[in-house]
Amino acid sequence: VQLQAYGGGLVQAGGYLRLSCAAPGSIFIGNSMGWYRQAPGKERELVAGITWGGKKNYADFVKGRFTISRDNARNAVYLQMNSLKPEDTAVYYCNDALDGRITGYWGHGTQVTVSS
């Protein structure tokens, strides 16, 4: 299993999407995980993180709209995105919460496009 994010798509502003990520156990077990995004011409940024025990943190620009969760039995992490805005348009990636420093690579992201 390689890092793989999926569930993106095209949605109208105000809509919602749920992203999922499958991670290798060697990365997932015991580690904090994060969702990141990169918009065209911008640097990658952390959207949300979750510890092994379930403690969550969010970037200010998604607080109250996005919810991160994980299923430790499935080595999976999720991102529920509500009230989407055009500025949320980006490629979304999952990785360890240390900006990929544990993993050492970035898997395939999933494109989220929000139309106005």
Biotite code that builds the C-alpha atoms (Angstrom):
import biotite.structure as struc

atoms = struc.array([
    struc.Atom([0.000, 0.000, 0.000], chain_id="A", res_id=1, res_name="VAL", atom_name="CA", element="C"),
    struc.Atom([1.272, 3.418, -0.950], chain_id="A", res_id=2, res_name="GLN", atom_name="CA", element="C"),
    struc.Atom([-0.030, 6.766, 0.230], chain_id="A", res_id=3, res_name="LEU", atom_name="CA", element="C"),
    struc.Atom([-3.094, 7.480, -1.837], chain_id="A", res_id=4, res_name="GLN", atom_name="CA", element="C"),
    struc.Atom([-5.639, 10.235, -1.444], chain_id="A", res_id=5, res_name="ALA", atom_name="CA", element="C"),
    struc.Atom([-8.950, 10.026, -3.258], chain_id="A", res_id=6, res_name="TYR", atom_name="CA", element="C"),
    struc.Atom([-12.448, 11.429, -3.229], chain_id="A", res_id=7, res_name="GLY", atom_name="CA", element="C"),
    struc.Atom([-11.833, 14.792, -4.868], chain_id="A", res_id=8, res_name="GLY", atom_name="CA", element="C"),
    struc.Atom([-13.939, 16.262, -7.612], chain_id="A", res_id=9, res_name="GLY", atom_name="CA", element="C"),
    struc.Atom([-15.747, 19.303, -8.909], chain_id="A", res_id=10, res_name="LEU", atom_name="CA", element="C"),
    struc.Atom([-18.279, 20.885, -6.591], chain_id="A", res_id=11, res_name="VAL", atom_name="CA", element="C"),
    struc.Atom([-20.116, 24.182, -6.396], chain_id="A", res_id=12, res_name="GLN", atom_name="CA", element="C"),
    struc.Atom([-19.368, 26.699, -3.703], chain_id="A", res_id=13, res_name="ALA", atom_name="CA", element="C"),
    struc.Atom([-21.199, 25.762, -0.527], chain_id="A", res_id=14, res_name="GLY", atom_name="CA", element="C"),
    struc.Atom([-21.009, 22.079, -1.366], chain_id="A", res_id=15, res_name="GLY", atom_name="CA", element="C"),
    struc.Atom([-19.146, 19.272, 0.326], chain_id="A", res_id=16, res_name="TYR", atom_name="CA", element="C"),
    struc.Atom([-16.710, 16.460, -0.331], chain_id="A", res_id=17, res_name="LEU", atom_name="CA", element="C"),
    struc.Atom([-15.212, 13.696, 1.743], chain_id="A", res_id=18, res_name="ARG", atom_name="CA", element="C"),
    struc.Atom([-11.621, 12.767, 1.089], chain_id="A", res_id=19, res_name="LEU", atom_name="CA", element="C"),
    struc.Atom([-10.102, 9.461, 2.082], chain_id="A", res_id=20, res_name="SER", atom_name="CA", element="C"),
    struc.Atom([-6.534, 8.312, 2.375], chain_id="A", res_id=21, res_name="CYS", atom_name="CA", element="C"),
    struc.Atom([-5.025, 4.867, 2.636], chain_id="A", res_id=22, res_name="ALA", atom_name="CA", element="C"),
    struc.Atom([-1.620, 4.741, 4.252], chain_id="A", res_id=23, res_name="ALA", atom_name="CA", element="C"),
    struc.Atom([0.917, 1.997, 4.837], chain_id="A", res_id=24, res_name="PRO", atom_name="CA", element="C"),
    struc.Atom([0.915, 0.715, 8.386], chain_id="A", res_id=25, res_name="GLY", atom_name="CA", element="C"),
    struc.Atom([4.579, 1.616, 8.718], chain_id="A", res_id=26, res_name="SER", atom_name="CA", element="C"),
    struc.Atom([3.617, 5.287, 8.349], chain_id="A", res_id=27, res_name="ILE", atom_name="CA", element="C"),
    struc.Atom([0.215, 5.267, 9.958], chain_id="A", res_id=28, res_name="PHE", atom_name="CA", element="C"),
    struc.Atom([0.614, 3.294, 13.139], chain_id="A", res_id=29, res_name="ILE", atom_name="CA", element="C"),
    struc.Atom([1.538, 5.455, 16.092], chain_id="A", res_id=30, res_name="GLY", atom_name="CA", element="C"),
    struc.Atom([2.013, 8.613, 14.042], chain_id="A", res_id=31, res_name="ASN", atom_name="CA", element="C"),
    struc.Atom([0.104, 11.829, 13.631], chain_id="A", res_id=32, res_name="SER", atom_name="CA", element="C"),
    struc.Atom([-1.333, 12.217, 10.157], chain_id="A", res_id=33, res_name="MET", atom_name="CA", element="C"),
    struc.Atom([-2.195, 15.304, 8.189], chain_id="A", res_id=34, res_name="GLY", atom_name="CA", element="C"),
    struc.Atom([-4.040, 16.581, 5.182], chain_id="A", res_id=35, res_name="TRP", atom_name="CA", element="C"),
    struc.Atom([-2.252, 19.110, 3.042], chain_id="A", res_id=36, res_name="TYR", atom_name="CA", element="C"),
    struc.Atom([-3.126, 21.047, -0.055], chain_id="A", res_id=37, res_name="ARG", atom_name="CA", element="C"),
    struc.Atom([-1.331, 22.850, -2.839], chain_id="A", res_id=38, res_name="GLN", atom_name="CA", element="C"),
    struc.Atom([-3.001, 25.348, -5.095], chain_id="A", res_id=39, res_name="ALA", atom_name="CA", element="C"),
    struc.Atom([-1.491, 26.379, -8.446], chain_id="A", res_id=40, res_name="PRO", atom_name="CA", element="C"),
    struc.Atom([1.397, 28.757, -7.938], chain_id="A", res_id=41, res_name="GLY", atom_name="CA", element="C"),
    struc.Atom([1.316, 28.361, -4.164], chain_id="A", res_id=42, res_name="LYS", atom_name="CA", element="C"),
    struc.Atom([3.290, 26.369, -1.661], chain_id="A", res_id=43, res_name="GLU", atom_name="CA", element="C"),
    struc.Atom([1.892, 23.291, -0.017], chain_id="A", res_id=44, res_name="ARG", atom_name="CA", element="C"),
    struc.Atom([0.157, 24.009, 3.277], chain_id="A", res_id=45, res_name="GLU", atom_name="CA", element="C"),
    struc.Atom([-1.140, 21.961, 6.169], chain_id="A", res_id=46, res_name="LEU", atom_name="CA", element="C"),
    struc.Atom([-4.919, 21.852, 6.326], chain_id="A", res_id=47, res_name="VAL", atom_name="CA", element="C"),
    struc.Atom([-5.520, 19.619, 9.335], chain_id="A", res_id=48, res_name="ALA", atom_name="CA", element="C"),
    struc.Atom([-3.739, 17.117, 11.528], chain_id="A", res_id=49, res_name="GLY", atom_name="CA", element="C"),
    struc.Atom([-4.746, 14.322, 13.856], chain_id="A", res_id=50, res_name="ILE", atom_name="CA", element="C"),
    struc.Atom([-2.695, 12.440, 16.421], chain_id="A", res_id=51, res_name="THR", atom_name="CA", element="C"),
    struc.Atom([-2.729, 8.687, 16.889], chain_id="A", res_id=52, res_name="TRP", atom_name="CA", element="C"),
    struc.Atom([-5.026, 9.259, 19.880], chain_id="A", res_id=53, res_name="GLY", atom_name="CA", element="C"),
    struc.Atom([-7.408, 11.443, 17.905], chain_id="A", res_id=54, res_name="GLY", atom_name="CA", element="C"),
    struc.Atom([-6.447, 14.971, 18.927], chain_id="A", res_id=55, res_name="LYS", atom_name="CA", element="C"),
    struc.Atom([-7.139, 17.309, 16.036], chain_id="A", res_id=56, res_name="LYS", atom_name="CA", element="C"),
    struc.Atom([-5.833, 20.623, 14.824], chain_id="A", res_id=57, res_name="ASN", atom_name="CA", element="C"),
    struc.Atom([-6.892, 22.801, 11.917], chain_id="A", res_id=58, res_name="TYR", atom_name="CA", element="C"),
    struc.Atom([-5.579, 25.664, 9.885], chain_id="A", res_id=59, res_name="ALA", atom_name="CA", element="C"),
    struc.Atom([-7.532, 28.829, 10.573], chain_id="A", res_id=60, res_name="ASP", atom_name="CA", element="C"),
    struc.Atom([-8.855, 28.949, 7.033], chain_id="A", res_id=61, res_name="PHE", atom_name="CA", element="C"),
    struc.Atom([-10.784, 25.661, 7.445], chain_id="A", res_id=62, res_name="VAL", atom_name="CA", element="C"),
    struc.Atom([-11.859, 25.804, 11.075], chain_id="A", res_id=63, res_name="LYS", atom_name="CA", element="C"),
    struc.Atom([-15.540, 25.143, 11.436], chain_id="A", res_id=64, res_name="GLY", atom_name="CA", element="C"),
    struc.Atom([-15.829, 23.791, 7.900], chain_id="A", res_id=65, res_name="ARG", atom_name="CA", element="C"),
    struc.Atom([-13.501, 20.772, 7.677], chain_id="A", res_id=66, res_name="PHE", atom_name="CA", element="C"),
    struc.Atom([-13.277, 17.763, 9.964], chain_id="A", res_id=67, res_name="THR", atom_name="CA", element="C"),
    struc.Atom([-10.385, 15.329, 10.066], chain_id="A", res_id=68, res_name="ILE", atom_name="CA", element="C"),
    struc.Atom([-10.799, 11.795, 11.375], chain_id="A", res_id=69, res_name="SER", atom_name="CA", element="C"),
    struc.Atom([-8.965, 8.501, 11.293], chain_id="A", res_id=70, res_name="ARG", atom_name="CA", element="C"),
    struc.Atom([-9.708, 4.805, 11.511], chain_id="A", res_id=71, res_name="ASP", atom_name="CA", element="C"),
    struc.Atom([-6.759, 3.148, 13.170], chain_id="A", res_id=72, res_name="ASN", atom_name="CA", element="C"),
    struc.Atom([-8.050, -0.316, 12.331], chain_id="A", res_id=73, res_name="ALA", atom_name="CA", element="C"),
    struc.Atom([-8.045, 0.491, 8.623], chain_id="A", res_id=74, res_name="ARG", atom_name="CA", element="C"),
    struc.Atom([-4.918, 2.663, 8.449], chain_id="A", res_id=75, res_name="ASN", atom_name="CA", element="C"),
    struc.Atom([-7.117, 5.351, 6.952], chain_id="A", res_id=76, res_name="ALA", atom_name="CA", element="C"),
    struc.Atom([-7.559, 9.056, 7.454], chain_id="A", res_id=77, res_name="VAL", atom_name="CA", element="C"),
    struc.Atom([-10.453, 11.170, 6.231], chain_id="A", res_id=78, res_name="TYR", atom_name="CA", element="C"),
    struc.Atom([-11.268, 14.807, 5.600], chain_id="A", res_id=79, res_name="LEU", atom_name="CA", element="C"),
    struc.Atom([-14.872, 15.927, 5.574], chain_id="A", res_id=80, res_name="GLN", atom_name="CA", element="C"),
    struc.Atom([-15.049, 19.258, 3.784], chain_id="A", res_id=81, res_name="MET", atom_name="CA", element="C"),
    struc.Atom([-18.226, 21.308, 4.123], chain_id="A", res_id=82, res_name="ASN", atom_name="CA", element="C"),
    struc.Atom([-19.133, 24.812, 2.993], chain_id="A", res_id=83, res_name="SER", atom_name="CA", element="C"),
    struc.Atom([-16.491, 24.663, 0.311], chain_id="A", res_id=84, res_name="LEU", atom_name="CA", element="C"),
    struc.Atom([-15.197, 27.899, -1.179], chain_id="A", res_id=85, res_name="LYS", atom_name="CA", element="C"),
    struc.Atom([-13.485, 28.566, -4.508], chain_id="A", res_id=86, res_name="PRO", atom_name="CA", element="C"),
    struc.Atom([-10.278, 29.284, -2.600], chain_id="A", res_id=87, res_name="GLU", atom_name="CA", element="C"),
    struc.Atom([-10.309, 25.682, -1.380], chain_id="A", res_id=88, res_name="ASP", atom_name="CA", element="C"),
    struc.Atom([-9.464, 24.609, -4.920], chain_id="A", res_id=89, res_name="THR", atom_name="CA", element="C"),
    struc.Atom([-6.216, 22.665, -4.771], chain_id="A", res_id=90, res_name="ALA", atom_name="CA", element="C"),
    struc.Atom([-4.659, 19.234, -4.931], chain_id="A", res_id=91, res_name="VAL", atom_name="CA", element="C"),
    struc.Atom([-5.100, 17.587, -1.561], chain_id="A", res_id=92, res_name="TYR", atom_name="CA", element="C"),
    struc.Atom([-2.571, 15.144, -0.129], chain_id="A", res_id=93, res_name="TYR", atom_name="CA", element="C"),
    struc.Atom([-2.329, 13.090, 2.995], chain_id="A", res_id=94, res_name="CYS", atom_name="CA", element="C"),
    struc.Atom([0.913, 12.326, 4.776], chain_id="A", res_id=95, res_name="ASN", atom_name="CA", element="C"),
    struc.Atom([2.440, 12.181, 8.194], chain_id="A", res_id=96, res_name="ASP", atom_name="CA", element="C"),
    struc.Atom([1.905, 15.375, 10.144], chain_id="A", res_id=97, res_name="ALA", atom_name="CA", element="C"),
    struc.Atom([5.584, 16.304, 9.944], chain_id="A", res_id=98, res_name="LEU", atom_name="CA", element="C"),
    struc.Atom([5.280, 17.442, 6.357], chain_id="A", res_id=99, res_name="ASP", atom_name="CA", element="C"),
    struc.Atom([6.220, 14.033, 5.054], chain_id="A", res_id=100, res_name="GLY", atom_name="CA", element="C"),
    struc.Atom([9.520, 13.806, 6.910], chain_id="A", res_id=101, res_name="ARG", atom_name="CA", element="C"),
    struc.Atom([8.622, 10.399, 8.362], chain_id="A", res_id=102, res_name="ILE", atom_name="CA", element="C"),
    struc.Atom([7.285, 9.057, 5.097], chain_id="A", res_id=103, res_name="THR", atom_name="CA", element="C"),
    struc.Atom([9.996, 10.448, 2.884], chain_id="A", res_id=104, res_name="GLY", atom_name="CA", element="C"),
    struc.Atom([7.718, 10.808, -0.123], chain_id="A", res_id=105, res_name="TYR", atom_name="CA", element="C"),
    struc.Atom([4.452, 12.285, -1.289], chain_id="A", res_id=106, res_name="TRP", atom_name="CA", element="C"),
    struc.Atom([1.854, 10.014, -2.773], chain_id="A", res_id=107, res_name="GLY", atom_name="CA", element="C"),
    struc.Atom([-0.792, 10.858, -5.298], chain_id="A", res_id=108, res_name="HIS", atom_name="CA", element="C"),
    struc.Atom([-3.060, 13.693, -4.322], chain_id="A", res_id=109, res_name="GLY", atom_name="CA", element="C"),
    struc.Atom([-6.640, 14.270, -5.298], chain_id="A", res_id=110, res_name="THR", atom_name="CA", element="C"),
    struc.Atom([-7.893, 17.343, -7.118], chain_id="A", res_id=111, res_name="GLN", atom_name="CA", element="C"),
    struc.Atom([-10.607, 19.417, -5.467], chain_id="A", res_id=112, res_name="VAL", atom_name="CA", element="C"),
    struc.Atom([-12.164, 22.118, -7.614], chain_id="A", res_id=113, res_name="THR", atom_name="CA", element="C"),
    struc.Atom([-14.778, 24.465, -6.212], chain_id="A", res_id=114, res_name="VAL", atom_name="CA", element="C"),
    struc.Atom([-16.696, 26.565, -8.694], chain_id="A", res_id=115, res_name="SER", atom_name="CA", element="C"),
    struc.Atom([-18.258, 29.885, -7.793], chain_id="A", res_id=116, res_name="SER", atom_name="CA", element="C"),
])
